[in-house]
Every structure is written in structure tokens, then in C-alpha cells.
Amino acid sequence: MPVYVDSCVVLDIMTDDELFGDWSENILSEYRQEGLWVNWMVYAEICAGLDHPSEADQVLQELGLELKPSSRNGLWLAAKAFVRYRAAGGVKASPLPDFLIGAQAEAEELKLITRDSKRFQTYFPNVRLILPHRGRN
């Protein structure tokens, strides 16, 4: 089954992050056979530091990532998680990228490769996270 990939993992590779760059490259290699998906939110986040969409497309191609559209169910789950976040005292006024990424993984019932676990574990407890130093959860 395919696996969703969080933008932090892609950015670790793009920036050759000292702490997580090697882990991110290795974990994508490990799961590449299963299929690696990103949604439009991850695409937007990686585009922020680039000059043209073709550069983002090249990154996706080089890393073996497939851009998948967000489903209506995933967007609905993101909105509901955001409502819970606000009710718990969250201060952001609009849904955060993590909600849009985690909700899509939950809607598709797929694992998520990330290194940012707290918000995903809190608002998407059904998503199986693949985290550094913990392997497969």
C-alpha cells in the first residue's frame, strides 16, 4: 500500500538537513516500492523555496513521489480536527498544513512518513506514523 510523505521529510532531503537528511533519504528508499504519495499541501510547502513549479516537479520525480489530489473526505476530516484544535485552545485562525496532511493519510487509511509526530498523534490517532528512531509504528 502507498505511504503518504510529510513535507518535512522532503525538505530534509532538499536542504541536506544535518540531523534528519540521511534518515529521510533512507526511509523513502525503504518505502519506495510501496509507492510514495504527497498531497497538494506538501507540494505547496516544497514550492515555497523554489523559483518555478517545474523545480518541484523535478524533486517529486527524483524522489519517486506521486502528487495525489486531496479527497473531500480528507478535507472534511482536516476541518473537524481543526475544530478540535481550536476547542482545545489552539490559536491559529485557519487550518494548518499538518491537518491537511494528516487528514488525507487518515481518509486513505495509509501510513505517514514524518518526523513531526505531536499534532498527528493528537488529532489523527488512527494514522500509523513512521518516525525517526522508532521504525514502523
N, CA, C and O atoms as a MOPAC input file, in Angstrom:
PM7 MOZYME 1SCF
protein

 N      0.83400 1    -1.19600 1     0.00000 1
 C      0.00000 1     0.00000 1     0.00000 1
 C      0.86600 1     1.24100 1     0.00000 1
 O      1.90300 1     1.26400 1     0.66200 1
 N      0.47100 1     2.26600 1    -0.71900 1
 C      1.25900 1     3.50700 1    -0.71700 1
 C      1.34100 1     4.13100 1     0.67300 1
 O      0.57400 1     3.79700 1     1.57700 1
 N      2.27900 1     5.03200 1     0.81000 1
 C      2.52900 1     5.72000 1     2.06800 1
 C      2.56200 1     7.22000 1     1.77200 1
 O      3.17200 1     7.65200 1     0.79400 1
 N      1.90100 1     8.01000 1     2.62300 1
 C      1.98900 1     9.46000 1     2.48400 1
 C      3.29600 1     9.95000 1     3.08300 1
 O      3.82100 1     9.36700 1     4.03100 1
 N      3.81600 1    11.03900 1     2.50800 1
 C      5.07200 1    11.62200 1     2.95400 1
 C      4.81200 1    13.06900 1     3.35800 1
 O      4.22400 1    13.83600 1     2.59500 1
 N      5.24800 1    13.43600 1     4.54800 1
 C      5.11300 1    14.78900 1     5.05500 1
 C      6.17300 1    15.67900 1     4.41100 1
 O      7.24300 1    15.20900 1     4.02700 1
 N      5.86400 1    16.95600 1     4.30100 1
 C      6.78300 1    17.90600 1     3.66700 1
 C      8.12500 1    18.00600 1     4.39200 1
 O      9.15000 1    18.23900 1     3.75100 1
 N      8.13800 1    17.83500 1     5.70900 1
 C      9.41000 1    17.94900 1     6.43700 1
 C     10.41300 1    16.92200 1     5.93500 1
 O     11.61300 1    17.19500 1     5.91500 1
 N      9.94500 1    15.74500 1     5.52800 1
 C     10.83200 1    14.69800 1     5.03200 1
 C     11.43100 1    15.11900 1     3.69200 1
 O     12.62800 1    14.95000 1     3.46100 1
 N     10.60300 1    15.66100 1     2.82200 1
 C     11.08300 1    16.12500 1     1.51600 1
 C     12.05700 1    17.28700 1     1.70400 1
 O     13.10800 1    17.33400 1     1.06500 1
 N     11.70100 1    18.21700 1     2.57900 1
 C     12.56100 1    19.38000 1     2.82700 1
 C     13.89500 1    18.97900 1     3.45700 1
 O     14.92000 1    19.60600 1     3.18900 1
 N     13.88800 1    17.93400 1     4.29500 1
 C     15.14300 1    17.43000 1     4.85800 1
 C     16.10600 1    17.04000 1     3.74800 1
 O     17.30300 1    17.31700 1     3.82900 1
 N     15.58200 1    16.39800 1     2.71400 1
 C     16.41600 1    15.95500 1     1.59400 1
 C     16.82600 1    17.14400 1     0.73300 1
 O     17.98200 1    17.25000 1     0.32600 1
 N     15.88600 1    18.02800 1     0.45900 1
 C     16.17200 1    19.19900 1    -0.38000 1
 C     17.23500 1    20.10400 1     0.24000 1
 O     18.04300 1    20.69800 1    -0.47500 1
 N     17.23300 1    20.20800 1     1.56800 1
 C     18.17800 1    21.10300 1     2.25400 1
 C     19.39000 1    20.36800 1     2.80500 1
 O     20.25600 1    20.97600 1     3.43400 1
 N     19.45500 1    19.05200 1     2.56700 1
 C     20.53100 1    18.22200 1     3.11500 1
 C     20.67900 1    18.45400 1     4.61600 1
 O     21.77000 1    18.70900 1     5.12600 1
 N     19.54000 1    18.35600 1     5.30500 1
 C     19.48400 1    18.58100 1     6.73800 1
 C     20.48600 1    17.67600 1     7.46500 1
 O     20.51400 1    16.46400 1     7.25100 1
 N     21.30200 1    18.28300 1     8.32300 1
 C     22.34400 1    17.54100 1     9.03900 1
 C     21.78200 1    16.47000 1     9.95700 1
 O     22.34700 1    15.38000 1    10.05900 1
 N     20.68900 1    16.76400 1    10.62000 1
 C     20.14300 1    15.84900 1    11.61500 1
 C     19.26100 1    14.76300 1    10.98600 1
 O     19.35200 1    13.59700 1    11.37100 1
 N     18.40800 1    15.13800 1    10.02200 1
 C     17.41900 1    14.18700 1     9.50500 1
 C     17.56600 1    13.84900 1     8.01800 1
 O     16.82300 1    13.01000 1     7.50700 1
 N     18.50400 1    14.48200 1     7.31900 1
 C     18.63800 1    14.24500 1     5.88700 1
 C     18.84900 1    12.78000 1     5.52400 1
 O     18.16800 1    12.25300 1     4.64500 1
 N     19.78900 1    12.12200 1     6.19700 1
 C     20.06400 1    10.71300 1     5.89200 1
 C     18.86800 1     9.82800 1     6.22900 1
 O     18.51400 1     8.93900 1     5.45500 1
 N     18.24600 1    10.07000 1     7.38600 1
 C     17.07100 1     9.27200 1     7.74800 1
 C     15.97200 1     9.43000 1     6.70300 1
 O     15.35100 1     8.44800 1     6.29600 1
 N     15.73800 1    10.64900 1     6.27700 1
 C     14.67100 1    10.90400 1     5.30400 1
 C     14.95300 1    10.19800 1     3.98600 1
 O     14.05100 1     9.59100 1     3.40900 1
 N     16.18600 1    10.26600 1     3.50300 1
 C     16.53400 1     9.56200 1     2.26600 1
 C     16.36900 1     8.06500 1     2.42500 1
 O     15.81400 1     7.40500 1     1.54600 1
 N     16.84500 1     7.51900 1     3.54000 1
 C     16.77300 1     6.07700 1     3.76400 1
 C     15.33800 1     5.58200 1     3.89100 1
 O     14.99600 1     4.52400 1     3.36100 1
 N     14.49700 1     6.34000 1     4.59100 1
 C     13.12000 1     5.87300 1     4.79400 1
 C     12.33200 1     5.93000 1     3.49000 1
 O     11.48800 1     5.06900 1     3.24300 1
 N     12.59500 1     6.92600 1     2.65700 1
 C     11.92700 1     6.95900 1     1.34700 1
 C     12.39000 1     5.79100 1     0.48900 1
 O     11.58500 1     5.18400 1    -0.21700 1
 N     13.67700 1     5.47300 1     0.54200 1
 C     14.18300 1     4.30700 1    -0.20000 1
 C     13.51400 1     3.02400 1     0.27900 1
 O     13.16600 1     2.15600 1    -0.52200 1
 N     13.34000 1     2.91600 1     1.58100 1
 C     12.72400 1     1.71400 1     2.16100 1
 C     11.28100 1     1.52200 1     1.69500 1
 O     10.84700 1     0.39100 1     1.47600 1
 N     10.54500 1     2.60900 1     1.54400 1
 C      9.11900 1     2.50900 1     1.21000 1
 C      8.80200 1     2.79900 1    -0.25900 1
 O      7.63700 1     2.73600 1    -0.65200 1
 N      9.79700 1     3.11300 1    -1.07100 1
 C      9.56100 1     3.48400 1    -2.47400 1
 C      8.78200 1     2.40800 1    -3.23300 1
 O      7.92800 1     2.73800 1    -4.05600 1
 N      9.05700 1     1.14800 1    -2.97400 1
 C      8.36500 1     0.04400 1    -3.67000 1
 C      6.85900 1     0.06000 1    -3.40800 1
 O      6.06900 1    -0.34300 1    -4.26200 1
 N      6.47100 1     0.52200 1    -2.23200 1
 C      5.04700 1     0.56500 1    -1.87800 1
 C      4.32200 1     1.73000 1    -2.54100 1
 O      3.09900 1     1.70800 1    -2.67900 1
 N      5.07400 1     2.74000 1    -2.94800 1
 C      4.50500 1     3.94500 1    -3.52300 1
 C      4.53200 1     5.06400 1    -2.49400 1
 O      4.11500 1     4.87700 1    -1.35100 1
 N      5.02000 1     6.21500 1    -2.89900 1
 C      5.14100 1     7.37400 1    -2.01300 1
 C      4.25500 1     8.48900 1    -2.54800 1
 O      4.43300 1     8.93900 1    -3.67900 1
 N      3.30200 1     8.93400 1    -1.74000 1
 C      2.35100 1     9.95200 1    -2.16100 1
 C      2.53100 1    11.22600 1    -1.36000 1
 O      2.88300 1    11.19200 1    -0.18100 1
 N      2.28500 1    12.34700 1    -2.01300 1
 C      2.17400 1    13.64200 1    -1.35100 1
 C      0.88200 1    14.28700 1    -1.83500 1
 O      0.40500 1    14.00000 1    -2.93400 1
 N      0.32000 1    15.16300 1    -1.00100 1
 C     -0.87400 1    15.88900 1    -1.43900 1
 C     -0.48800 1    17.30400 1    -1.83500 1
 O      0.68200 1    17.67700 1    -1.74800 1
 N     -1.44700 1    18.08300 1    -2.26200 1
 C     -1.18700 1    19.43500 1    -2.75700 1
 C     -0.57300 1    20.32700 1    -1.68000 1
 O      0.17200 1    21.25000 1    -2.00700 1
 N     -0.86800 1    20.07400 1    -0.40700 1
 C     -0.30400 1    20.89600 1     0.66300 1
 C      1.20500 1    20.68200 1     0.75900 1
 O      1.95600 1    21.64600 1     0.90800 1
 N      1.64900 1    19.44900 1     0.67700 1
 C      3.08100 1    19.15300 1     0.69500 1
 C      3.73800 1    19.78500 1    -0.52700 1
 O      4.81700 1    20.36800 1    -0.42400 1
 N      3.09200 1    19.67000 1    -1.67400 1
 C      3.62100 1    20.27500 1    -2.89500 1
 C      3.80400 1    21.77700 1    -2.69900 1
 O      4.84500 1    22.32500 1    -3.06100 1
 N      2.81400 1    22.44200 1    -2.13400 1
 C      2.89100 1    23.88500 1    -1.90400 1
 C      4.03600 1    24.22200 1    -0.94400 1
 O      4.75600 1    25.19900 1    -1.15100 1
 N      4.19900 1    23.41900 1     0.09100 1
 C      5.26100 1    23.70300 1     1.05900 1
 C      6.65000 1    23.56100 1     0.44800 1
 O      7.54600 1    24.34100 1     0.77400 1
 N      6.84600 1    22.57600 1    -0.43500 1
 C      8.16500 1    22.43700 1    -1.04600 1
 C      8.39000 1    23.49500 1    -2.12500 1
 O      9.53500 1    23.84300 1    -2.41100 1
 N      7.32500 1    24.00900 1    -2.72500 1
 C      7.45800 1    25.06800 1    -3.73100 1
 C      7.92000 1    26.38300 1    -3.12900 1
 O      8.48600 1    27.21400 1    -3.84000 1
 N      7.69600 1    26.59300 1    -1.84900 1
 C      7.99700 1    27.88100 1    -1.21800 1
 C      9.44100 1    28.32100 1    -1.43900 1
 O      9.69800 1    29.51500 1    -1.58900 1
 N     10.36000 1    27.41100 1    -1.46200 1
 C     11.76500 1    27.77200 1    -1.61600 1
 C     12.29500 1    27.64300 1    -3.02900 1
 O     13.50300 1    27.73800 1    -3.24500 1
 N     11.41900 1    27.42900 1    -3.99000 1
 C     11.84700 1    27.21700 1    -5.37300 1
 C     11.40000 1    28.37100 1    -6.26000 1
 O     10.54900 1    29.17000 1    -5.86900 1
 N     11.96700 1    28.45400 1    -7.43800 1
 C     11.65300 1    29.55000 1    -8.35900 1
 C     10.56200 1    29.22500 1    -9.36300 1
 O      9.95600 1    30.13800 1    -9.92400 1
 N     10.29500 1    27.93400 1    -9.60600 1
 C      9.33600 1    27.56300 1   -10.64600 1
 C      8.72700 1    26.19900 1   -10.31600 1
 O      9.39900 1    25.34000 1    -9.74600 1
 N      7.44500 1    26.00000 1   -10.67500 1
 C      6.81700 1    24.70300 1   -10.39000 1
 C      7.56300 1    23.52300 1   -11.00700 1
 O      7.51900 1    22.41700 1   -10.46800 1
 N      8.23600 1    23.74100 1   -12.11500 1
 C      8.97200 1    22.63500 1   -12.74200 1
 C     10.05900 1    22.09700 1   -11.81500 1
 O     10.40300 1    20.91600 1   -11.87800 1
 N     10.60200 1    22.96800 1   -10.94900 1
 C     11.60400 1    22.50300 1    -9.98800 1
 C     10.97600 1    21.56100 1    -8.96700 1
 O     11.57800 1    20.55200 1    -8.60000 1
 N      9.77700 1    21.88500 1    -8.51000 1
 C      9.06800 1    20.99700 1    -7.57200 1
 C      8.73000 1    19.68000 1    -8.25500 1
 O      8.85700 1    18.61500 1    -7.65100 1
 N      8.30400 1    19.74800 1    -9.49900 1
 C      8.00500 1    18.52400 1   -10.24100 1
 C      9.24600 1    17.64200 1   -10.36500 1
 O      9.15700 1    16.41800 1   -10.28000 1
 N     10.39500 1    18.27000 1   -10.56400 1
 C     11.64700 1    17.52300 1   -10.65800 1
 C     11.98700 1    16.85600 1    -9.32600 1
 O     12.43800 1    15.71000 1    -9.30000 1
 N     11.77200 1    17.57400 1    -8.21900 1
 C     12.00500 1    16.99300 1    -6.89400 1
 C     11.12300 1    15.75900 1    -6.71200 1
 O     11.59800 1    14.70800 1    -6.28100 1
 N      9.84500 1    15.89000 1    -7.04200 1
 C      8.93500 1    14.74500 1    -6.90700 1
 C      9.42100 1    13.57300 1    -7.73300 1
 O      9.44500 1    12.43700 1    -7.26000 1
 N      9.80700 1    13.85100 1    -8.97000 1
 C     10.26900 1    12.77400 1    -9.84900 1
 C     11.53000 1    12.10700 1    -9.30000 1
 O     11.62300 1    10.88000 1    -9.26100 1
 N     12.49700 1    12.92100 1    -8.87700 1
 C     13.75800 1    12.36800 1    -8.36700 1
 C     13.55400 1    11.52000 1    -7.11500 1
 O     14.25800 1    10.53100 1    -6.91400 1
 N     12.59400 1    11.90100 1    -6.27100 1
 C     12.36100 1    11.16800 1    -5.02400 1
 C     11.32700 1    10.05800 1    -5.16900 1
 O     11.08200 1     9.30400 1    -4.22700 1
 N     10.72500 1     9.95900 1    -6.34500 1
 C      9.72500 1     8.91500 1    -6.57000 1
 C      8.40500 1     9.19800 1    -5.88900 1
 O      7.70100 1     8.27400 1    -5.48100 1
 N      8.06200 1    10.48900 1    -5.76100 1
 C      6.82500 1    10.89500 1    -5.09500 1
 C      5.74000 1    11.17100 1    -6.12400 1
 O      5.99900 1    11.75600 1    -7.17600 1
 N      4.53500 1    10.74800 1    -5.81400 1
 C      3.39400 1    10.98100 1    -6.69600 1
 C      2.43100 1    11.95900 1    -6.03700 1
 O      2.01500 1    11.76100 1    -4.89500 1
 N      2.08100 1    13.01100 1    -6.76300 1
 C      1.14700 1    14.01600 1    -6.27200 1
 C     -0.27000 1    13.48300 1    -6.40800 1
 O     -0.72000 1    13.15800 1    -7.50600 1
 N     -0.97100 1    13.39800 1    -5.27700 1
 C     -2.34800 1    12.90400 1    -5.25400 1
 C     -3.27500 1    14.03300 1    -4.81900 1
 O     -2.94700 1    14.78100 1    -3.89800 1
 N     -4.42000 1    14.16200 1    -5.46600 1
 C     -5.36300 1    15.19900 1    -5.02700 1
 C     -5.96200 1    14.84700 1    -3.67100 1
 O     -6.12500 1    13.67700 1    -3.32500 1
 N     -6.28400 1    15.88600 1    -2.91900 1
 C     -6.94500 1    15.67300 1    -1.62800 1
 C     -8.38400 1    15.26200 1    -1.87500 1
 O     -9.05000 1    15.79500 1    -2.76200 1
 N     -8.85200 1    14.32000 1    -1.09300 1
 C    -10.23700 1    13.87300 1    -1.22800 1
 C    -11.15600 1    14.77500 1    -0.40700 1
 O    -10.71300 1    15.45000 1     0.52300 1
 N    -12.41600 1    14.77600 1    -0.75500 1
 C    -13.39500 1    15.53800 1     0.02200 1
 C    -13.43000 1    15.04300 1     1.46300 1
 O    -13.52000 1    15.84000 1     2.39700 1
 N    -13.35700 1    13.72100 1     1.64000 1
 C    -13.36700 1    13.16000 1     2.99000 1
 C    -12.13400 1    13.62100 1     3.77400 1
 O    -12.23900 1    13.93300 1     4.96100 1
 N    -10.98300 1    13.66500 1     3.12900 1
 C     -9.78100 1    14.13900 1     3.80100 1
 C     -9.88800 1    15.59600 1     4.21300 1
 O     -9.45200 1    15.96700 1     5.30300 1
 N    -10.46400 1    16.42200 1     3.35500 1
 C    -10.64600 1    17.83500 1     3.69000 1
 C    -11.64000 1    17.99500 1     4.83100 1
 O    -11.47000 1    18.85800 1     5.69200 1
 N    -12.67400 1    17.16800 1     4.83700 1
 C    -13.66600 1    17.19900 1     5.92000 1
 C    -13.01000 1    16.81200 1     7.24500 1
 O    -13.22700 1    17.46500 1     8.26600 1
 N    -12.21000 1    15.75000 1     7.22000 1
 C    -11.50500 1    15.32600 1     8.44000 1
 C    -10.54200 1    16.41300 1     8.92800 1
 O    -10.39300 1    16.61300 1    10.13400 1
 N     -9.89300 1    17.11000 1     8.00200 1
 C     -8.99700 1    18.20600 1     8.39100 1
 C     -9.77700 1    19.30300 1     9.10500 1
 O     -9.32900 1    19.82900 1    10.12400 1
 N    -10.93700 1    19.64200 1     8.57100 1
 C    -11.76000 1    20.68800 1     9.19600 1
 C    -12.20300 1    20.27400 1    10.59000 1
 O    -12.16300 1    21.08600 1    11.51400 1
 N    -12.62000 1    19.03900 1    10.75700 1
 C    -13.08000 1    18.56900 1    12.06900 1
 C    -11.92800 1    18.51200 1    13.07600 1
 O    -12.12000 1    18.82600 1    14.25100 1
 N    -10.73700 1    18.11500 1    12.62800 1
 C     -9.57900 1    18.11300 1    13.52100 1
 C     -9.22700 1    19.54400 1    13.91600 1
 O     -8.84700 1    19.80500 1    15.05700 1
 N     -9.35600 1    20.46100 1    12.97400 1
 C     -9.06900 1    21.85600 1    13.27200 1
 C    -10.05400 1    22.41200 1    14.30000 1
 O     -9.66500 1    23.19700 1    15.16400 1
 N    -11.31600 1    22.01400 1    14.21400 1
 C    -12.31300 1    22.43900 1    15.20800 1
 C    -11.90800 1    21.93600 1    16.58900 1
 O    -12.02100 1    22.67400 1    17.56800 1
 N    -11.43700 1    20.69000 1    16.68600 1
 C    -10.98100 1    20.15100 1    17.96700 1
 C     -9.76100 1    20.92400 1    18.47400 1
 O     -9.64700 1    21.20500 1    19.66700 1
 N     -8.87200 1    21.25800 1    17.57800 1
 C     -7.68800 1    22.04600 1    17.92600 1
 C     -8.09300 1    23.39400 1    18.51000 1
 O     -7.56500 1    23.79800 1    19.54500 1
 N     -9.00900 1    24.08700 1    17.87200 1
 C     -9.46300 1    25.39200 1    18.36700 1
 C    -10.16300 1    25.24700 1    19.71800 1
 O     -9.96400 1    26.06900 1    20.61200 1
 N    -10.98500 1    24.19800 1    19.86900 1
 C    -11.69300 1    23.97000 1    21.13300 1
 C    -10.71400 1    23.67700 1    22.27300 1
 O    -11.00900 1    23.94500 1    23.43800 1
 N     -9.55700 1    23.13000 1    21.93000 1
 C     -8.53900 1    22.81700 1    22.94400 1
 C     -7.62600 1    24.01300 1    23.21800 1
 O     -6.64000 1    23.88700 1    23.94400 1
 N     -7.94900 1    25.16400 1    22.64500 1
 C     -7.17500 1    26.36300 1    22.90700 1
 C     -6.18900 1    26.74100 1    21.82400 1
 O     -5.39100 1    27.66000 1    22.01100 1
 N     -6.22400 1    26.04600 1    20.68700 1
 C     -5.33300 1    26.39600 1    19.58400 1
 C     -5.59300 1    27.81200 1    19.10200 1
 O     -6.74100 1    28.25400 1    19.06400 1
 N     -4.54600 1    28.51900 1    18.73500 1
 C     -4.67900 1    29.94100 1    18.42500 1
 C     -4.69600 1    30.26000 1    16.92900 1
 O     -5.09100 1    31.36200 1    16.55100 1
 N     -4.29200 1    29.35200 1    16.09200 1
 C     -4.27900 1    29.63700 1    14.65700 1
 C     -5.70500 1    29.82300 1    14.15700 1
 O     -6.62500 1    29.15300 1    14.62700 1
 N     -5.88900 1    30.73700 1    13.20000 1
 C     -7.22900 1    31.08300 1    12.71700 1
 C     -7.66000 1    30.26600 1    11.50500 1
 O     -8.84100 1    30.26800 1    11.15800 1
 N     -6.73600 1    29.57100 1    10.85600 1
 C     -7.11100 1    28.74900 1     9.70400 1
 C     -6.39300 1    27.40600 1     9.80600 1
 O     -5.36600 1    27.29800 1    10.47600 1
 N     -6.93500 1    26.37800 1     9.14000 1
 C     -6.33200 1    25.04400 1     9.25800 1
 C     -4.85000 1    25.04600 1     8.88900 1
 O     -4.43200 1    25.66200 1     7.90800 1
 N     -4.08900 1    24.35600 1     9.68600 1
 C     -2.66100 1    24.25400 1     9.48200 1
 C     -2.34000 1    23.14300 1     8.49000 1
 O     -3.13400 1    22.21800 1     8.32300 1
 N     -1.18600 1    23.22300 1     7.83100 1
 C     -0.80500 1    22.17600 1     6.88300 1
 C     -0.86100 1    20.77500 1     7.47300 1
 O     -1.28100 1    19.83600 1     6.79700 1
 N     -0.44000 1    20.62400 1     8.72900 1
 C     -0.46000 1    19.28600 1     9.33500 1
 C     -1.85900 1    18.67900 1     9.34200 1
 O     -2.00400 1    17.46600 1     9.18800 1
 N     -2.88300 1    19.49700 1     9.51700 1
 C     -4.24600 1    18.97100 1     9.49700 1
 C     -4.59500 1    18.45200 1     8.11000 1
 O     -5.23000 1    17.40500 1     7.98200 1
 N     -4.19000 1    19.17000 1     7.07700 1
 C     -4.49500 1    18.75700 1     5.70500 1
 C     -3.70700 1    17.52500 1     5.30000 1
 O     -4.19400 1    16.70700 1     4.52000 1
 N     -2.51000 1    17.38400 1     5.81300 1
 C     -1.68400 1    16.21800 1     5.50200 1
 C     -2.14800 1    15.00400 1     6.30200 1
 O     -2.34300 1    13.92900 1     5.73400 1
 N     -2.32500 1    15.16100 1     7.59900 1
 C     -2.75600 1    14.04300 1     8.44300 1
 C     -4.13600 1    13.53400 1     8.09000 1
 O     -4.38400 1    12.32900 1     8.10700 1
 N     -5.03000 1    14.44400 1     7.77200 1
 C     -6.39800 1    14.04000 1     7.42000 1
 C     -6.41400 1    13.22200 1     6.14400 1
 O     -7.18800 1    12.27100 1     6.03000 1
 N     -5.57800 1    13.57400 1     5.18900 1
 C     -5.54700 1    12.80300 1     3.93900 1
 C     -5.03100 1    11.39700 1     4.19800 1
 O     -5.56400 1    10.43000 1     3.65400 1
 N     -3.99900 1    11.27700 1     5.02300 1
 C     -3.49400 1     9.93900 1     5.36100 1
 C     -4.58100 1     9.12700 1     6.06600 1
 O     -4.74500 1     7.93500 1     5.80300 1
 N     -5.32100 1     9.78200 1     6.96200 1
 C     -6.39800 1     9.07000 1     7.66000 1
 C     -7.52300 1     8.67900 1     6.71100 1
 O     -8.03100 1     7.56000 1     6.78200 1
 N     -7.91300 1     9.58100 1     5.83200 1
 C     -9.00400 1     9.29500 1     4.89700 1
 C     -8.66300 1     8.13000 1     3.97700 1
 O     -9.53500 1     7.33500 1     3.62700 1
 N     -7.39800 1     8.02900 1     3.58800 1
 C     -6.96200 1     6.95700 1     2.68900 1
 C     -6.53900 1     5.70000 1     3.45400 1
 O     -6.23700 1     4.66600 1     2.85800 1
 N     -6.52500 1     5.81200 1     4.80100 1
 C     -6.08600 1     4.71300 1     5.67000 1
 C     -4.66900 1     4.26100 1     5.32700 1
 O     -4.38400 1     3.06800 1     5.21600 1
 N     -3.77700 1     5.26700 1     5.16000 1
 C     -2.39200 1     4.99200 1     4.81500 1
 C     -1.46000 1     5.48100 1     5.91200 1
 O     -1.80700 1     6.37300 1     6.68600 1
 N     -0.28700 1     4.89400 1     5.97100 1
 C      0.75100 1     5.33100 1     6.90200 1
 C      1.28900 1     6.68100 1     6.43900 1
 O      1.11300 1     7.07300 1     5.28600 1
 N      1.94000 1     7.37600 1     7.35200 1
 C      2.52000 1     8.68900 1     7.06900 1
 C      3.95900 1     8.72500 1     7.55900 1
 O      4.23800 1     8.48200 1     8.73300 1
 N      4.87500 1     9.03400 1     6.63100 1
 C      6.27900 1     9.22300 1     6.99600 1
 C      6.44400 1    10.67900 1     7.41000 1
 O      6.19000 1    11.59400 1     6.62600 1
 N      6.87000 1    10.88100 1     8.64900 1
 C      7.04200 1    12.23200 1     9.17700 1
 C      8.06100 1    12.20300 1    10.30000 1
 O      8.44500 1    11.13300 1    10.77300 1
 N      8.49500 1    13.37200 1    10.72200 1
 C      9.28000 1    13.46700 1    11.94900 1
 C      8.60400 1    14.41500 1    12.91600 1
 O      9.13200 1    14.68700 1    13.99400 1
 N      7.44200 1    14.92000 1    12.54300 1
 C      6.65400 1    15.81700 1    13.39400 1
 C      5.45000 1    15.03900 1    13.91600 1
 O      4.39400 1    15.02000 1    13.28400 1
 N      5.61000 1    14.41500 1    15.04400 1
 C      4.58000 1    13.48200 1    15.50000 1
 C      3.47500 1    14.07800 1    16.36400 1
 O      2.34900 1    13.58200 1    16.32800 1
 N      3.75400 1    15.11700 1    17.13500 1
 C      2.82600 1    15.55000 1    18.18100 1
 C      1.41900 1    15.85500 1    17.66100 1
 O      0.44700 1    15.26900 1    18.13600 1
 N      1.30300 1    16.75700 1    16.70000 1
 C     -0.02700 1    17.12900 1    16.20900 1
 C     -0.70800 1    15.94100 1    15.51500 1
 O     -1.91700 1    15.75200 1    15.65400 1
 N      0.06200 1    15.14600 1    14.77300 1
 C     -0.54100 1    13.98800 1    14.10800 1
 C     -1.07400 1    12.99400 1    15.13300 1
 O     -2.18400 1    12.48300 1    14.98000 1
 N     -0.30200 1    12.71700 1    16.16800 1
 C     -0.74800 1    11.76800 1    17.18700 1
 C     -1.95700 1    12.28800 1    17.94300 1
 O     -2.83100 1    11.50900 1    18.32400 1
 N     -2.01800 1    13.58400 1    18.16300 1
 C     -3.12000 1    14.17600 1    18.91000 1
 C     -4.41400 1    14.20200 1    18.10700 1
 O     -5.46800 1    13.82600 1    18.61900 1
 N     -4.34200 1    14.64200 1    16.85300 1
 C     -5.56200 1    14.87500 1    16.07800 1
 C     -5.86700 1    13.78600 1    15.05500 1
 O     -6.97300 1    13.74300 1    14.51500 1
 N     -4.91300 1    12.91100 1    14.78200 1
 C     -5.13700 1    11.80100 1    13.85400 1
 C     -4.57400 1    10.51600 1    14.44500 1
 O     -3.65300 1     9.92200 1    13.88500 1
 N     -5.12900 1    10.08600 1    15.58100 1
 C     -4.55700 1     8.92400 1    16.27400 1
 C     -4.67400 1     7.61700 1    15.49700 1
 O     -4.00000 1     6.64300 1    15.83200 1
 N     -5.51300 1     7.57700 1    14.47200 1
 C     -5.65600 1     6.35900 1    13.67600 1
 C     -4.60100 1     6.23000 1    12.58000 1
 O     -4.48400 1     5.17700 1    11.95400 1
 N     -3.84100 1     7.28300 1    12.34600 1
 C     -2.80600 1     7.24000 1    11.31800 1
 C     -1.56200 1     6.58000 1    11.89600 1
 O     -1.05700 1     6.98700 1    12.94200 1
 N     -1.08300 1     5.57500 1    11.21400 1
 C      0.16200 1     4.91400 1    11.62700 1
 C      1.32700 1     5.75300 1    11.14300 1
 O      1.51400 1     5.93800 1     9.94100 1
 N      2.10200 1     6.25700 1    12.07500 1
 C      3.22300 1     7.12700 1    11.75600 1
 C      4.51900 1     6.34100 1    11.63700 1
 O      4.77200 1     5.40800 1    12.39900 1
 N      5.32800 1     6.73400 1    10.67400 1
 C      6.67100 1     6.20600 1    10.53300 1
 C      7.59000 1     7.33900 1    10.93500 1
 O      7.67700 1     8.35200 1    10.24000 1
 N      8.26900 1     7.17400 1    12.04400 1
 C      9.03200 1     8.24200 1    12.68200 1
 C     10.51500 1     7.86000 1    12.79500 1
 O     10.84900 1     6.67600 1    12.80300 1
 N     11.39500 1     8.85200 1    12.88300 1
 C     12.81600 1     8.53500 1    13.09400 1
 C     13.02100 1     7.78200 1    14.39400 1
 O     12.35200 1     8.04900 1    15.39100 1
 N     13.93800 1     6.85200 1    14.37500 1
 C     14.37700 1     6.09700 1    15.55600 1
 C     13.30200 1     5.17900 1    16.14000 1
 O     13.52000 1     4.53100 1    17.16300 1
 N     12.16800 1     5.12900 1    15.49600 1
 C     11.12100 1     4.24100 1    16.00800 1
 C     10.70700 1     3.21900 1    14.96900 1
 O      9.96400 1     2.28800 1    15.28000 1
 N     11.17700 1     3.37700 1    13.73000 1
 C     10.79800 1     2.43600 1    12.68700 1
 C      9.32900 1     2.52500 1    12.36600 1
 O      8.74800 1     3.60800 1    12.30400 1
 N      8.74600 1     1.37500 1    12.16700 1
 C      7.33700 1     1.32500 1    11.78900 1
 C      6.47100 1     1.28000 1    13.04600 1
 O      6.69900 1     0.45900 1    13.93400 1
 N      5.46400 1     2.17600 1    13.11700 1
 C      4.54800 1     2.18100 1    14.26200 1
 C      3.27700 1     1.45000 1    13.91300 1
 O      2.37700 1     1.34400 1    14.74700 1

